[in-house]
Amino acid sequence: MRDGSGVYLLFFLLPCSLIPLILFLSFLSSLVGLRRWNLWWRGCKSTRMTVTNP
């Protein structure tokens, strides 16, 4: 019984702890700068396009 309730508790606490983590990560990324991320994403996209369509 105790093990089962522990598993349920874990499944309940996991999303509750993940949501603030995701918010914190998004806040960090916004601090770092979305422009850099956009540039990297564009570069990744362009390299992918060149690789798929030479």
mmCIF file of the N, C-alpha and C atoms, coordinates in Angstrom:
data_MODEL
# 
_entry.id   MODEL 
# 
loop_
_atom_site.group_PDB 
_atom_site.id 
_atom_site.type_symbol 
_atom_site.label_atom_id 
_atom_site.label_alt_id 
_atom_site.label_comp_id 
_atom_site.label_asym_id 
_atom_site.label_entity_id 
_atom_site.label_seq_id 
_atom_site.pdbx_PDB_ins_code 
_atom_site.Cartn_x 
_atom_site.Cartn_y 
_atom_site.Cartn_z 
_atom_site.occupancy 
_atom_site.B_iso_or_equiv 
_atom_site.pdbx_formal_charge 
_atom_site.auth_seq_id 
_atom_site.auth_comp_id 
_atom_site.auth_asym_id 
_atom_site.auth_atom_id 
_atom_site.pdbx_PDB_model_num 
ATOM 1   N N  . MET A 1 1  ? 0.836  -1.201 0.000   1.00 0.00 ? 1  MET A N  1 
ATOM 2   C CA . MET A 1 1  ? 0.000  0.000  0.000   1.00 0.00 ? 1  MET A CA 1 
ATOM 3   C C  . MET A 1 1  ? 0.877  1.259  0.000   1.00 0.00 ? 1  MET A C  1 
ATOM 4   N N  . ARG A 1 2  ? 1.889  1.249  0.856   1.00 0.00 ? 2  ARG A N  1 
ATOM 5   C CA . ARG A 1 2  ? 2.732  2.434  0.994   1.00 0.00 ? 2  ARG A CA 1 
ATOM 6   C C  . ARG A 1 2  ? 3.500  2.702  -0.314  1.00 0.00 ? 2  ARG A C  1 
ATOM 7   N N  . ASP A 1 3  ? 4.005  1.615  -0.937  1.00 0.00 ? 3  ASP A N  1 
ATOM 8   C CA . ASP A 1 3  ? 4.754  1.786  -2.181  1.00 0.00 ? 3  ASP A CA 1 
ATOM 9   C C  . ASP A 1 3  ? 3.849  2.361  -3.276  1.00 0.00 ? 3  ASP A C  1 
ATOM 10  N N  . GLY A 1 4  ? 2.624  1.831  -3.368  1.00 0.00 ? 4  GLY A N  1 
ATOM 11  C CA . GLY A 1 4  ? 1.692  2.313  -4.387  1.00 0.00 ? 4  GLY A CA 1 
ATOM 12  C C  . GLY A 1 4  ? 1.368  3.784  -4.178  1.00 0.00 ? 4  GLY A C  1 
ATOM 13  N N  . SER A 1 5  ? 1.086  4.175  -2.930  1.00 0.00 ? 5  SER A N  1 
ATOM 14  C CA . SER A 1 5  ? 0.764  5.573  -2.649  1.00 0.00 ? 5  SER A CA 1 
ATOM 15  C C  . SER A 1 5  ? 1.974  6.455  -2.940  1.00 0.00 ? 5  SER A C  1 
ATOM 16  N N  . GLY A 1 6  ? 3.174  5.936  -2.681  1.00 0.00 ? 6  GLY A N  1 
ATOM 17  C CA . GLY A 1 6  ? 4.394  6.694  -2.967  1.00 0.00 ? 6  GLY A CA 1 
ATOM 18  C C  . GLY A 1 6  ? 4.529  6.961  -4.453  1.00 0.00 ? 6  GLY A C  1 
ATOM 19  N N  . VAL A 1 7  ? 4.204  5.940  -5.259  1.00 0.00 ? 7  VAL A N  1 
ATOM 20  C CA . VAL A 1 7  ? 4.278  6.096  -6.716  1.00 0.00 ? 7  VAL A CA 1 
ATOM 21  C C  . VAL A 1 7  ? 3.264  7.139  -7.180  1.00 0.00 ? 7  VAL A C  1 
ATOM 22  N N  . TYR A 1 8  ? 2.049  7.062  -6.630  1.00 0.00 ? 8  TYR A N  1 
ATOM 23  C CA . TYR A 1 8  ? 1.026  8.035  -7.002  1.00 0.00 ? 8  TYR A CA 1 
ATOM 24  C C  . TYR A 1 8  ? 1.454  9.445  -6.605  1.00 0.00 ? 8  TYR A C  1 
ATOM 25  N N  . LEU A 1 9  ? 2.064  9.566  -5.431  1.00 0.00 ? 9  LEU A N  1 
ATOM 26  C CA . LEU A 1 9  ? 2.533  10.858 -4.942  1.00 0.00 ? 9  LEU A CA 1 
ATOM 27  C C  . LEU A 1 9  ? 3.600  11.406 -5.883  1.00 0.00 ? 9  LEU A C  1 
ATOM 28  N N  . LEU A 1 10 ? 4.484  10.523 -6.340  1.00 0.00 ? 10 LEU A N  1 
ATOM 29  C CA . LEU A 1 10 ? 5.551  10.924 -7.262  1.00 0.00 ? 10 LEU A CA 1 
ATOM 30  C C  . LEU A 1 10 ? 4.942  11.442 -8.562  1.00 0.00 ? 10 LEU A C  1 
ATOM 31  N N  . PHE A 1 11 ? 3.959  10.707 -9.088  1.00 0.00 ? 11 PHE A N  1 
ATOM 32  C CA . PHE A 1 11 ? 3.313  11.114 -10.335 1.00 0.00 ? 11 PHE A CA 1 
ATOM 33  C C  . PHE A 1 11 ? 2.564  12.434 -10.164 1.00 0.00 ? 11 PHE A C  1 
ATOM 34  N N  . PHE A 1 12 ? 2.091  12.692 -8.931  1.00 0.00 ? 12 PHE A N  1 
ATOM 35  C CA . PHE A 1 12 ? 1.366  13.940 -8.670  1.00 0.00 ? 12 PHE A CA 1 
ATOM 36  C C  . PHE A 1 12 ? 2.340  15.106 -8.498  1.00 0.00 ? 12 PHE A C  1 
ATOM 37  N N  . LEU A 1 13 ? 3.479  14.852 -7.865  1.00 0.00 ? 13 LEU A N  1 
ATOM 38  C CA . LEU A 1 13 ? 4.442  15.921 -7.589  1.00 0.00 ? 13 LEU A CA 1 
ATOM 39  C C  . LEU A 1 13 ? 5.293  16.257 -8.806  1.00 0.00 ? 13 LEU A C  1 
ATOM 40  N N  . LEU A 1 14 ? 5.471  15.301 -9.711  1.00 0.00 ? 14 LEU A N  1 
ATOM 41  C CA . LEU A 1 14 ? 6.331  15.518 -10.871 1.00 0.00 ? 14 LEU A CA 1 
ATOM 42  C C  . LEU A 1 14 ? 5.859  16.702 -11.722 1.00 0.00 ? 14 LEU A C  1 
ATOM 43  N N  . PRO A 1 15 ? 4.587  16.742 -12.166 1.00 0.00 ? 15 PRO A N  1 
ATOM 44  C CA . PRO A 1 15 ? 4.134  17.896 -12.954 1.00 0.00 ? 15 PRO A CA 1 
ATOM 45  C C  . PRO A 1 15 ? 4.189  19.193 -12.157 1.00 0.00 ? 15 PRO A C  1 
ATOM 46  N N  . CYS A 1 16 ? 3.865  19.127 -10.865 1.00 0.00 ? 16 CYS A N  1 
ATOM 47  C CA . CYS A 1 16 ? 3.872  20.322 -10.017 1.00 0.00 ? 16 CYS A CA 1 
ATOM 48  C C  . CYS A 1 16 ? 5.277  20.905 -9.927  1.00 0.00 ? 16 CYS A C  1 
ATOM 49  N N  . SER A 1 17 ? 6.295  20.061 -10.002 1.00 0.00 ? 17 SER A N  1 
ATOM 50  C CA . SER A 1 17 ? 7.673  20.545 -9.935  1.00 0.00 ? 17 SER A CA 1 
ATOM 51  C C  . SER A 1 17 ? 8.199  20.876 -11.328 1.00 0.00 ? 17 SER A C  1 
ATOM 52  N N  . LEU A 1 18 ? 7.599  20.261 -12.362 1.00 0.00 ? 18 LEU A N  1 
ATOM 53  C CA . LEU A 1 18 ? 8.053  20.507 -13.736 1.00 0.00 ? 18 LEU A CA 1 
ATOM 54  C C  . LEU A 1 18 ? 7.590  21.869 -14.241 1.00 0.00 ? 18 LEU A C  1 
ATOM 55  N N  . ILE A 1 19 ? 6.368  22.264 -13.868 1.00 0.00 ? 19 ILE A N  1 
ATOM 56  C CA . ILE A 1 19 ? 5.811  23.525 -14.361 1.00 0.00 ? 19 ILE A CA 1 
ATOM 57  C C  . ILE A 1 19 ? 6.681  24.723 -13.951 1.00 0.00 ? 19 ILE A C  1 
ATOM 58  N N  . PRO A 1 20 ? 7.058  24.863 -12.662 1.00 0.00 ? 20 PRO A N  1 
ATOM 59  C CA . PRO A 1 20 ? 7.943  25.983 -12.297 1.00 0.00 ? 20 PRO A CA 1 
ATOM 60  C C  . PRO A 1 20 ? 9.301  25.883 -12.968 1.00 0.00 ? 20 PRO A C  1 
ATOM 61  N N  . LEU A 1 21 ? 9.783  24.657 -13.164 1.00 0.00 ? 21 LEU A N  1 
ATOM 62  C CA . LEU A 1 21 ? 11.080 24.456 -13.816 1.00 0.00 ? 21 LEU A CA 1 
ATOM 63  C C  . LEU A 1 21 ? 11.027 24.978 -15.251 1.00 0.00 ? 21 LEU A C  1 
ATOM 64  N N  . ILE A 1 22 ? 9.944  24.655 -15.961 1.00 0.00 ? 22 ILE A N  1 
ATOM 65  C CA . ILE A 1 22 ? 9.785  25.110 -17.342 1.00 0.00 ? 22 ILE A CA 1 
ATOM 66  C C  . ILE A 1 22 ? 9.674  26.634 -17.379 1.00 0.00 ? 22 ILE A C  1 
ATOM 67  N N  . LEU A 1 23 ? 8.920  27.199 -16.422 1.00 0.00 ? 23 LEU A N  1 
ATOM 68  C CA . LEU A 1 23 ? 8.780  28.655 -16.354 1.00 0.00 ? 23 LEU A CA 1 
ATOM 69  C C  . LEU A 1 23 ? 10.130 29.305 -16.099 1.00 0.00 ? 23 LEU A C  1 
ATOM 70  N N  . PHE A 1 24 ? 10.913 28.711 -15.194 1.00 0.00 ? 24 PHE A N  1 
ATOM 71  C CA . PHE A 1 24 ? 12.237 29.243 -14.866 1.00 0.00 ? 24 PHE A CA 1 
ATOM 72  C C  . PHE A 1 24 ? 13.155 29.169 -16.076 1.00 0.00 ? 24 PHE A C  1 
ATOM 73  N N  . LEU A 1 25 ? 13.077 28.046 -16.814 1.00 0.00 ? 25 LEU A N  1 
ATOM 74  C CA . LEU A 1 25 ? 13.914 27.882 -18.002 1.00 0.00 ? 25 LEU A CA 1 
ATOM 75  C C  . LEU A 1 25 ? 13.529 28.895 -19.078 1.00 0.00 ? 25 LEU A C  1 
ATOM 76  N N  . SER A 1 26 ? 12.242 29.131 -19.251 1.00 0.00 ? 26 SER A N  1 
ATOM 77  C CA . SER A 1 26 ? 11.795 30.108 -20.248 1.00 0.00 ? 26 SER A CA 1 
ATOM 78  C C  . SER A 1 26 ? 12.243 31.512 -19.850 1.00 0.00 ? 26 SER A C  1 
ATOM 79  N N  . PHE A 1 27 ? 12.205 31.788 -18.531 1.00 0.00 ? 27 PHE A N  1 
ATOM 80  C CA . PHE A 1 27 ? 12.662 33.086 -18.028 1.00 0.00 ? 27 PHE A CA 1 
ATOM 81  C C  . PHE A 1 27 ? 14.151 33.259 -18.294 1.00 0.00 ? 27 PHE A C  1 
ATOM 82  N N  . LEU A 1 28 ? 14.918 32.179 -18.064 1.00 0.00 ? 28 LEU A N  1 
ATOM 83  C CA . LEU A 1 28 ? 16.362 32.215 -18.316 1.00 0.00 ? 28 LEU A CA 1 
ATOM 84  C C  . LEU A 1 28 ? 16.638 32.448 -19.795 1.00 0.00 ? 28 LEU A C  1 
ATOM 85  N N  . SER A 1 29 ? 15.913 31.747 -20.648 1.00 0.00 ? 29 SER A N  1 
ATOM 86  C CA . SER A 1 29 ? 16.128 31.881 -22.093 1.00 0.00 ? 29 SER A CA 1 
ATOM 87  C C  . SER A 1 29 ? 15.791 33.302 -22.547 1.00 0.00 ? 29 SER A C  1 
ATOM 88  N N  . SER A 1 30 ? 14.750 33.894 -21.950 1.00 0.00 ? 30 SER A N  1 
ATOM 89  C CA . SER A 1 30 ? 14.394 35.266 -22.313 1.00 0.00 ? 30 SER A CA 1 
ATOM 90  C C  . SER A 1 30 ? 15.475 36.230 -21.841 1.00 0.00 ? 30 SER A C  1 
ATOM 91  N N  . LEU A 1 31 ? 16.091 35.914 -20.687 1.00 0.00 ? 31 LEU A N  1 
ATOM 92  C CA . LEU A 1 31 ? 17.181 36.747 -20.181 1.00 0.00 ? 31 LEU A CA 1 
ATOM 93  C C  . LEU A 1 31 ? 18.384 36.662 -21.108 1.00 0.00 ? 31 LEU A C  1 
ATOM 94  N N  . VAL A 1 32 ? 18.704 35.443 -21.526 1.00 0.00 ? 32 VAL A N  1 
ATOM 95  C CA . VAL A 1 32 ? 19.855 35.230 -22.409 1.00 0.00 ? 32 VAL A CA 1 
ATOM 96  C C  . VAL A 1 32 ? 19.638 35.981 -23.721 1.00 0.00 ? 32 VAL A C  1 
ATOM 97  N N  . GLY A 1 33 ? 18.407 35.962 -24.194 1.00 0.00 ? 33 GLY A N  1 
ATOM 98  C CA . GLY A 1 33 ? 18.110 36.694 -25.429 1.00 0.00 ? 33 GLY A CA 1 
ATOM 99  C C  . GLY A 1 33 ? 17.522 35.770 -26.469 1.00 0.00 ? 33 GLY A C  1 
ATOM 100 N N  . LEU A 1 34 ? 16.307 36.090 -26.905 1.00 0.00 ? 34 LEU A N  1 
ATOM 101 C CA . LEU A 1 34 ? 15.639 35.256 -27.905 1.00 0.00 ? 34 LEU A CA 1 
ATOM 102 C C  . LEU A 1 34 ? 16.255 35.456 -29.282 1.00 0.00 ? 34 LEU A C  1 
ATOM 103 N N  . ARG A 1 35 ? 16.950 36.582 -29.464 1.00 0.00 ? 35 ARG A N  1 
ATOM 104 C CA . ARG A 1 35 ? 17.554 36.848 -30.771 1.00 0.00 ? 35 ARG A CA 1 
ATOM 105 C C  . ARG A 1 35 ? 18.618 35.812 -31.090 1.00 0.00 ? 35 ARG A C  1 
ATOM 106 N N  . ARG A 1 36 ? 19.456 35.509 -30.077 1.00 0.00 ? 36 ARG A N  1 
ATOM 107 C CA . ARG A 1 36 ? 20.501 34.494 -30.263 1.00 0.00 ? 36 ARG A CA 1 
ATOM 108 C C  . ARG A 1 36 ? 19.860 33.155 -30.610 1.00 0.00 ? 36 ARG A C  1 
ATOM 109 N N  . TRP A 1 37 ? 18.809 32.820 -29.856 1.00 0.00 ? 37 TRP A N  1 
ATOM 110 C CA . TRP A 1 37 ? 18.116 31.541 -30.084 1.00 0.00 ? 37 TRP A CA 1 
ATOM 111 C C  . TRP A 1 37 ? 17.539 31.509 -31.494 1.00 0.00 ? 37 TRP A C  1 
ATOM 112 N N  . ASN A 1 38 ? 16.957 32.624 -31.932 1.00 0.00 ? 38 ASN A N  1 
ATOM 113 C CA . ASN A 1 38 ? 16.384 32.708 -33.281 1.00 0.00 ? 38 ASN A CA 1 
ATOM 114 C C  . ASN A 1 38 ? 17.463 32.535 -34.334 1.00 0.00 ? 38 ASN A C  1 
ATOM 115 N N  . LEU A 1 39 ? 18.616 33.175 -34.105 1.00 0.00 ? 39 LEU A N  1 
ATOM 116 C CA . LEU A 1 39 ? 19.727 33.062 -35.056 1.00 0.00 ? 39 LEU A CA 1 
ATOM 117 C C  . LEU A 1 39 ? 20.185 31.617 -35.154 1.00 0.00 ? 39 LEU A C  1 
ATOM 118 N N  . TRP A 1 40 ? 20.317 30.955 -33.984 1.00 0.00 ? 40 TRP A N  1 
ATOM 119 C CA . TRP A 1 40 ? 20.754 29.562 -33.984 1.00 0.00 ? 40 TRP A CA 1 
ATOM 120 C C  . TRP A 1 40 ? 19.732 28.694 -34.702 1.00 0.00 ? 40 TRP A C  1 
ATOM 121 N N  . TRP A 1 41 ? 18.446 28.948 -34.445 1.00 0.00 ? 41 TRP A N  1 
ATOM 122 C CA . TRP A 1 41 ? 17.373 28.153 -35.054 1.00 0.00 ? 41 TRP A CA 1 
ATOM 123 C C  . TRP A 1 41 ? 17.368 28.347 -36.563 1.00 0.00 ? 41 TRP A C  1 
ATOM 124 N N  . ARG A 1 42 ? 17.588 29.593 -37.006 1.00 0.00 ? 42 ARG A N  1 
ATOM 125 C CA . ARG A 1 42 ? 17.628 29.874 -38.440 1.00 0.00 ? 42 ARG A CA 1 
ATOM 126 C C  . ARG A 1 42 ? 18.813 29.166 -39.078 1.00 0.00 ? 42 ARG A C  1 
ATOM 127 N N  . GLY A 1 43 ? 19.959 29.204 -38.399 1.00 0.00 ? 43 GLY A N  1 
ATOM 128 C CA . GLY A 1 43 ? 21.144 28.530 -38.911 1.00 0.00 ? 43 GLY A CA 1 
ATOM 129 C C  . GLY A 1 43 ? 20.916 27.033 -39.006 1.00 0.00 ? 43 GLY A C  1 
ATOM 130 N N  . CYS A 1 44 ? 20.292 26.469 -37.975 1.00 0.00 ? 44 CYS A N  1 
ATOM 131 C CA . CYS A 1 44 ? 20.002 25.034 -37.957 1.00 0.00 ? 44 CYS A CA 1 
ATOM 132 C C  . CYS A 1 44 ? 19.053 24.695 -39.102 1.00 0.00 ? 44 CYS A C  1 
ATOM 133 N N  . LYS A 1 45 ? 18.046 25.532 -39.290 1.00 0.00 ? 45 LYS A N  1 
ATOM 134 C CA . LYS A 1 45 ? 17.074 25.303 -40.361 1.00 0.00 ? 45 LYS A CA 1 
ATOM 135 C C  . LYS A 1 45 ? 17.752 25.365 -41.721 1.00 0.00 ? 45 LYS A C  1 
ATOM 136 N N  . SER A 1 46 ? 18.599 26.393 -41.907 1.00 0.00 ? 46 SER A N  1 
ATOM 137 C CA . SER A 1 46 ? 19.260 26.569 -43.202 1.00 0.00 ? 46 SER A CA 1 
ATOM 138 C C  . SER A 1 46 ? 20.194 25.394 -43.486 1.00 0.00 ? 46 SER A C  1 
ATOM 139 N N  . THR A 1 47 ? 20.916 24.928 -42.457 1.00 0.00 ? 47 THR A N  1 
ATOM 140 C CA . THR A 1 47 ? 21.825 23.797 -42.660 1.00 0.00 ? 47 THR A CA 1 
ATOM 141 C C  . THR A 1 47 ? 21.011 22.552 -42.989 1.00 0.00 ? 47 THR A C  1 
ATOM 142 N N  . ARG A 1 48 ? 19.874 22.389 -42.333 1.00 0.00 ? 48 ARG A N  1 
ATOM 143 C CA . ARG A 1 48 ? 19.012 21.235 -42.599 1.00 0.00 ? 48 ARG A CA 1 
ATOM 144 C C  . ARG A 1 48 ? 18.514 21.283 -44.042 1.00 0.00 ? 48 ARG A C  1 
ATOM 145 N N  . MET A 1 49 ? 18.105 22.463 -44.472 1.00 0.00 ? 49 MET A N  1 
ATOM 146 C CA . MET A 1 49 ? 17.588 22.626 -45.834 1.00 0.00 ? 49 MET A CA 1 
ATOM 147 C C  . MET A 1 49 ? 18.675 22.301 -46.851 1.00 0.00 ? 49 MET A C  1 
ATOM 148 N N  . THR A 1 50 ? 19.897 22.780 -46.587 1.00 0.00 ? 50 THR A N  1 
ATOM 149 C CA . THR A 1 50 ? 20.993 22.526 -47.524 1.00 0.00 ? 50 THR A CA 1 
ATOM 150 C C  . THR A 1 50 ? 21.340 21.045 -47.530 1.00 0.00 ? 50 THR A C  1 
ATOM 151 N N  . VAL A 1 51 ? 21.233 20.406 -46.358 1.00 0.00 ? 51 VAL A N  1 
ATOM 152 C CA . VAL A 1 51 ? 21.561 18.977 -46.278 1.00 0.00 ? 51 VAL A CA 1 
ATOM 153 C C  . VAL A 1 51 ? 20.500 18.155 -47.007 1.00 0.00 ? 51 VAL A C  1 
ATOM 154 N N  . THR A 1 52 ? 19.214 18.512 -46.815 1.00 0.00 ? 52 THR A N  1 
ATOM 155 C CA . THR A 1 52 ? 18.134 17.747 -47.444 1.00 0.00 ? 52 THR A CA 1 
ATOM 156 C C  . THR A 1 52 ? 18.039 18.076 -48.931 1.00 0.00 ? 52 THR A C  1 
ATOM 157 N N  . ASN A 1 53 ? 18.194 19.370 -49.271 1.00 0.00 ? 53 ASN A N  1 
ATOM 158 C CA . ASN A 1 53 ? 18.117 19.794 -50.677 1.00 0.00 ? 53 ASN A CA 1 
ATOM 159 C C  . ASN A 1 53 ? 19.435 20.448 -51.098 1.00 0.00 ? 53 ASN A C  1 
ATOM 160 N N  . PRO A 1 54 ? 20.399 19.655 -51.539 1.00 0.00 ? 54 PRO A N  1 
ATOM 161 C CA . PRO A 1 54 ? 21.688 20.230 -51.928 1.00 0.00 ? 54 PRO A CA 1 
ATOM 162 C C  . PRO A 1 54 ? 21.589 20.969 -53.267 1.00 0.00 ? 54 PRO A C  1 
# 
